[in-house]
Amino acid sequence: MRTQPTGHRWLPFGLVALTLILATAGCDRATTPRQVALGPTMTATPAGTSRTGTPRAFTSATGTPRVTSTVPVSPGAKRAHRRLTPSQLKKYRPNELGYIPVLEYHAITTDPAKEAQFVRLASDLRADLTWLYKHDFHVISMASFVRNRITAPPGKHPVVLTFDDAQSSQFLFVRDKHGKLVPDPDTAVGVLEAFFTRHPDFGRGGFFAILPDNCFAVPDHEDQMKYCDRKLKWLVDHGYEVGNHTLGHQDLLDVSDAEFKRQIAENILWLEKHAPKNLGTVIAMPYGNYPQKGVHDAQRQMMEDGFTYKGRKFKLEGALMVGSEPSVSPSSELWDPIWIPRIQAADAVLSVWFNEFENGDVILFTSDGNPETVTIPNPVPRLIREEINPDLIRRSGKTLVRYTPPRADHRTRGQPGHIASS
């Protein structure tokens, strides 16, 4: 069994002086007393619960890129996408061992007086999407992320959007002027739909962690429970994903083995009944809590290896933490889909991370557009060098492509799609 990740390799300079307050209310409590500096008023999962740190920028090189080595896949493997040419490598400068932000949202509101740690203004969600779009991010599905089938266009940085609790402010049906049921434009789904429609090159998606007894009705629109199945179908038909948040928002820190299995498996069974196209095998951990280490190690093993419930085998594909940083690439040696960190969507946190991304202080995953290859610069930046495992990439059925990027150019620092220089 893989052990719980043991902490950051370092923190960006912009984060060191900031103070973290441990969460004690809302959906996401931290699980251990260790803390990560993120923002003056925000909470995140402590450093002891995440494997990743934030890498610093690295120096690039100029000239025409040159492929120096490959790790081939087995003979006869299909190639659905063409590899980048040397001129395209120079243009896009891919690095598929870089970091991928997974953003974590909860309630959405139009009332500034209600804005809080887990409540984001609809206008701020629009602003978040605008910032990501302008900085060459591309929205990908959770399934493509956990299954390592990322198809973001060349030069783009993947980002995953997640929404916990299935609250009414995330998806309400209202009637348009023709009497047709449509998403309320000020809910999360309404904001996303409008933005994706205006910007079809931005990608599409959003992972909604569902609670069966809520289903986009609680806390203030219980009358919309009758639309539950219709909403779930609408979501999957429009490119979104619905996943697991346990049967009853159960804190999994300290429950019996039987209850642990029931909470996860019954959510999957419910989703299969109400939304045949679902991603119930990916769970957002309620309160950010995993089974307590040293007390429920068998449950932690079940999260990695699966378990049997009512005579059926259940196996998780991923588990989402609460906070506190970008995730490593699914091609990284450090990747463990049961420990996926997220970035809480609040000004105190996003402003810091967006600044780090824009300044080039985080080595972002930059796509080569081909899910069959893992393209990285040569030499690999020191801060992510430990993440390379050619044998692991080979066993995944992918080809490792290494190329010589352009030489250092101070003008590229902080520009989206470019390797930042230090």
C-alpha positions in Angstrom: 0.0 0.0 0.0 1.2 3.5 -0.8 1.6 5.6 2.3 0.0 8.9 2.8 2.2 11.6 1.1 4.6 13.2 3.5 4.7 16.8 2.6 6.0 19.6 0.3 9.4 19.8 -1.1 9.3 23.5 -0.8 6.8 26.4 -0.9 6.9 29.3 -3.4 8.4 32.5 -2.0 5.0 34.2 -2.4 3.4 31.7 -0.1 5.9 31.4 2.7 4.8 34.5 4.7 1.1 33.7 4.5 -0.9 32.1 7.4 -3.2 29.2 7.1 -6.2 28.7 9.4 -7.3 25.2 10.0 -10.9 24.5 8.8 -13.4 23.7 11.5 -16.7 24.2 9.6 -18.2 23.7 6.2 -17.6 20.8 3.9 -13.9 20.6 4.2 -12.1 20.2 7.5 -8.4 19.5 7.4 -7.3 16.0 8.6 -4.1 16.5 10.6 -2.6 19.3 12.6 0.1 20.2 10.0 -0.7 23.2 7.9 0.3 24.6 4.6 0.8 28.3 4.1 -1.8 29.3 1.4 -3.6 32.5 2.3 -4.5 34.7 5.2 -8.0 33.3 5.8 -8.2 30.0 3.9 -8.0 26.4 4.9 -6.5 23.5 3.0 -5.5 20.0 3.6 -2.2 20.1 5.6 1.1 19.5 4.1 1.3 16.0 5.5 -1.6 14.9 3.3 -0.2 15.7 -0.1 2.7 14.4 -2.1 3.2 17.4 -4.3 5.1 20.6 -3.7 5.1 23.6 -6.0 8.1 23.6 -8.4 10.0 26.7 -9.2 10.5 28.1 -12.7 13.2 26.7 -14.8 15.5 28.0 -17.4 14.7 27.1 -21.0 17.0 27.0 -24.0 16.7 28.5 -27.7 17.0 27.1 -31.1 15.2 24.4 -33.0 14.0 21.6 -30.7 15.5 18.2 -31.3 14.0 14.9 -30.2 16.8 13.1 -28.4 15.2 9.8 -27.2 12.0 7.9 -27.1 10.7 5.0 -25.1 8.5 3.0 -27.5 5.3 1.3 -26.7 4.6 -2.3 -27.8 4.6 -3.1 -31.6 1.3 -2.5 -33.2 0.1 0.1 -30.8 -2.4 2.5 -32.4 -1.5 6.2 -32.9 -4.6 8.3 -32.9 -2.6 11.6 -33.0 0.5 12.7 -34.8 3.6 13.7 -32.9 4.7 17.3 -32.9 7.3 18.3 -35.5 10.5 20.1 -34.4 8.9 23.5 -35.4 5.8 22.6 -33.4 7.9 21.6 -30.4 9.6 25.0 -30.6 6.3 26.7 -30.8 4.4 24.9 -28.0 7.2 23.8 -25.7 5.3 20.9 -24.1 6.1 19.5 -20.7 3.8 16.7 -19.6 5.4 16.2 -16.2 4.3 19.7 -15.1 1.6 20.4 -12.6 -2.2 20.4 -13.2 -4.6 22.6 -11.1 -7.8 20.9 -9.9 -10.1 23.7 -8.7 -12.5 23.1 -5.8 -15.9 24.9 -5.7 -18.9 24.6 -3.4 -21.8 27.0 -3.2 -22.3 29.8 -5.7 -24.2 33.1 -4.9 -25.0 36.4 -6.4 -25.2 38.1 -2.9 -21.9 39.6 -1.8 -23.1 39.4 1.8 -23.2 35.6 1.6 -19.7 35.2 0.2 -17.6 33.0 2.6 -14.9 30.4 2.6 -17.0 27.8 0.7 -19.3 30.3 -1.1 -18.1 32.0 -4.3 -19.8 34.8 -6.2 -21.1 33.8 -9.6 -19.3 36.9 -10.9 -16.1 35.6 -9.4 -16.6 32.2 -11.0 -16.9 34.0 -14.4 -13.8 35.9 -13.6 -11.9 32.7 -12.7 -12.9 31.2 -16.1 -11.9 34.3 -17.9 -8.4 34.3 -16.2 -7.9 30.7 -17.1 -8.9 31.2 -20.7 -6.7 34.2 -21.2 -3.7 32.3 -19.7 -3.9 29.3 -22.1 -5.6 26.8 -19.8 -7.9 24.2 -21.2 -10.7 22.5 -19.2 -10.5 18.7 -19.3 -12.7 16.0 -17.8 -11.9 14.2 -14.6 -12.0 10.9 -16.4 -9.3 11.9 -18.8 -7.2 13.1 -15.9 -7.4 10.1 -13.6 -7.1 7.7 -16.6 -4.1 9.7 -18.1 -5.8 10.3 -21.4 -5.4 14.1 -21.5 -6.2 15.6 -24.9 -5.7 19.3 -24.3 -4.5 21.0 -27.5 -0.7 21.5 -28.0 0.6 24.3 -25.8 -2.4 24.4 -23.5 -2.4 23.8 -19.7 -5.0 21.3 -18.5 -7.3 22.4 -15.6 -10.0 20.3 -13.9 -13.1 22.0 -12.3 -14.8 20.3 -9.4 -18.0 21.1 -7.4 -18.8 19.4 -4.1 -22.1 18.6 -2.4 -24.5 19.1 -5.4 -26.0 22.2 -3.8 -29.0 24.0 -5.3 -26.7 27.0 -6.2 -24.8 24.8 -8.5 -27.7 23.7 -10.7 -31.3 25.0 -10.7 -33.8 24.6 -13.5 -35.8 27.8 -14.4 -38.2 28.3 -17.3 -37.1 30.4 -20.2 -39.5 32.7 -22.2 -40.7 29.6 -24.1 -41.5 27.7 -20.9 -38.5 25.3 -21.4 -36.5 24.2 -18.4 -33.0 25.6 -18.6 -30.1 26.1 -16.1 -30.4 29.3 -14.0 -27.7 31.5 -15.5 -26.4 32.5 -12.1 -25.8 28.9 -10.9 -22.5 27.1 -11.5 -23.9 25.2 -14.4 -25.4 28.3 -15.9 -22.1 30.2 -15.7 -20.2 27.3 -17.1 -22.6 26.8 -20.0 -22.5 30.4 -21.0 -18.7 30.6 -20.9 -18.2 27.3 -22.8 -20.6 28.4 -25.5 -18.8 31.7 -26.0 -15.4 30.0 -25.9 -15.7 26.6 -27.6 -11.8 26.4 -27.7 -11.7 26.4 -23.9 -12.7 22.8 -23.6 -15.7 21.7 -21.5 -16.4 19.9 -18.3 -16.9 20.0 -14.6 -17.0 17.2 -12.0 -20.0 17.3 -9.6 -19.6 15.2 -6.4 -23.2 14.1 -5.8 -25.1 13.5 -2.5 -28.2 11.3 -3.3 -30.4 12.9 -0.7 -29.5 16.4 -2.0 -29.1 16.3 -5.8 -29.1 20.1 -6.4 -32.0 20.9 -4.2 -30.7 21.6 -0.7 -30.5 24.0 1.1 -33.2 26.2 -0.4 -34.9 24.5 -3.3 -36.2 21.2 -2.0 -39.0 21.3 -4.6 -36.4 20.7 -7.3 -35.7 17.1 -6.0 -38.2 16.0 -8.6 -35.8 17.1 -11.3 -32.9 15.0 -9.9 -32.8 12.4 -12.7 -33.4 15.0 -15.3 -30.5 17.2 -14.1 -28.1 14.2 -13.9 -29.0 13.3 -17.5 -28.7 16.9 -18.6 -25.2 17.1 -17.1 -23.8 14.0 -18.7 -25.4 14.8 -22.0 -23.7 18.2 -22.0 -20.2 17.0 -21.2 -20.1 17.2 -17.4 -19.5 14.3 -14.9 -21.3 13.2 -11.8 -19.3 11.4 -9.1 -19.1 10.2 -5.5 -19.4 12.2 -2.3 -20.5 9.2 -0.2 -24.1 8.2 0.5 -24.7 10.7 3.3 -21.7 13.1 3.4 -20.2 10.7 5.9 -16.9 11.7 7.5 -14.7 8.7 6.8 -12.0 9.4 9.3 -13.3 6.9 11.9 -16.1 4.5 10.8 -16.3 0.8 10.8 -15.2 -1.2 7.8 -18.8 -2.1 7.0 -19.9 1.6 7.1 -16.9 2.7 5.0 -17.9 0.2 2.3 -21.5 1.1 2.5 -21.0 4.9 2.2 -18.8 4.5 -1.0 -20.6 1.6 -2.7 -24.1 2.8 -2.1 -23.4 6.1 -3.8 -22.0 4.2 -6.8 -25.1 2.0 -6.9 -27.4 5.0 -6.6 -25.6 6.8 -9.5 -25.8 3.7 -11.7 -29.6 3.7 -11.2 -30.1 7.4 -11.7 -27.3 8.4 -14.0 -26.0 5.4 -16.0 -23.2 7.6 -17.4 -21.4 8.5 -14.3 -18.0 8.6 -12.6 -18.9 7.2 -9.2 -15.5 5.6 -9.0 -14.0 9.0 -8.3 -14.8 10.4 -4.8 -14.5 13.8 -3.2 -13.7 13.0 0.4 -16.2 14.6 2.8 -14.5 17.1 5.1 -11.2 16.2 3.4 -10.9 13.2 5.8 -9.4 9.9 4.9 -9.5 6.8 7.1 -7.3 7.5 10.1 -3.8 6.2 9.6 -2.8 3.6 12.2 -6.4 2.9 13.1 -8.1 2.1 9.8 -5.2 1.0 7.6 -7.4 -1.7 6.1 -9.7 1.0 4.7 -6.8 2.9 3.3 -5.8 -0.2 1.5 -9.4 -0.6 0.2 -9.1 2.8 -1.3 -6.1 1.7 -3.3 -7.0 -1.9 -4.1 -10.8 -2.0 -3.9 -13.3 -4.0 -1.8 -16.2 -6.3 -2.0 -19.7 -5.1 -1.0 -22.9 -7.2 -1.4 -20.9 -9.7 -3.4 -19.6 -7.2 -5.9 -16.1 -5.7 -6.3 -15.8 -1.9 -6.2 -12.6 -0.1 -7.1 -12.0 3.6 -6.9 -10.2 5.4 -9.8 -9.5 8.5 -7.8 -10.0 10.4 -4.5 -10.0 14.2 -4.2 -8.4 15.9 -1.2 -9.3 19.3 0.2 -6.6 21.8 -0.9 -4.0 22.7 -1.2 -1.9 22.8 -4.4 -1.7 21.7 -8.0 -1.6 18.0 -8.7 1.4 16.2 -10.2 1.0 14.8 -13.7 -0.7 11.4 -14.0 2.6 10.4 -15.8 4.7 11.3 -12.8 6.5 8.8 -10.6 4.8 10.6 -7.7 1.3 10.2 -9.0 -1.2 8.5 -6.8 -4.9 8.9 -7.9 -6.1 8.2 -4.4 -4.4 11.4 -3.2 -5.3 14.2 -5.6 -4.8 17.7 -4.2 -7.1 20.5 -5.1 -7.0 24.3 -5.0 -9.8 25.9 -3.1 -11.6 28.5 -5.2 -11.5 31.6 -2.9 -9.8 34.9 -3.5 -7.2 34.4 -0.8 -6.0 31.2 -2.4 -6.7 31.7 -6.1 -5.0 35.1 -6.2 -1.8 33.5 -4.9 -1.8 30.5 -7.2 -2.9 32.5 -10.3 0.0 34.8 -9.6 2.4 31.9 -9.3 1.1 30.4 -12.6 1.3 33.8 -14.4 4.8 34.5 -13.2 6.1 31.1 -14.3 6.9 30.1 -10.7 5.0 26.8 -11.2 6.0 24.3 -13.9 2.7 23.7 -15.4 1.7 20.7 -17.5 1.9 21.9 -21.1 0.2 19.5 -23.5 1.6 18.1 -26.7 -1.9 17.3 -27.8 -1.3 13.6 -28.1 -2.5 11.2 -25.3 -0.3 8.4 -26.6 2.9 10.3 -25.8 4.6 12.0 -22.8 6.7 14.8 -24.1 9.2 16.6 -21.8 12.2 18.9 -22.3 15.7 17.7 -22.2 17.3 18.3 -19.7 14.4 18.0 -17.4 14.1 20.8 -14.8 15.8 19.8 -11.6 12.7 20.3 -9.5 10.7 17.7 -11.3 13.5 15.4 -12.2 12.6 12.9 -9.6 9.2 12.4 -11.2 10.5 10.8 -14.4 10.1 7.0 -14.6 10.6 5.8 -18.2 9.6 2.2 -17.2 6.4 3.5 -15.7 5.6 5.4 -18.8 6.4 2.4 -21.0 4.1 0.2 -18.9 1.3 2.7 -19.3 1.4 2.1 -23.1 2.8 5.6 -23.9 5.9 6.8 -25.6 8.3 9.1 -23.8 9.5 11.9 -26.1 12.3 14.2 -25.0 13.4 17.3 -27.0 15.8 20.2 -26.6 13.7 23.4 -26.0 14.7 26.9 -27.0 17.4 28.6 -25.0 16.7 31.0 -22.2 14.8 34.1 -23.2 13.9 36.5 -20.4 10.9 37.8 -22.5 9.1 34.5 -22.1 8.8 34.6 -18.3 5.2 34.4 -17.2 3.9 34.1 -20.7 1.3 31.3 -21.0 2.5 28.3 -23.0 6.2 29.1 -22.6 8.9 27.7 -20.4 9.7 30.3 -17.9 13.2 31.4 -17.3 14.6 32.1 -13.9 
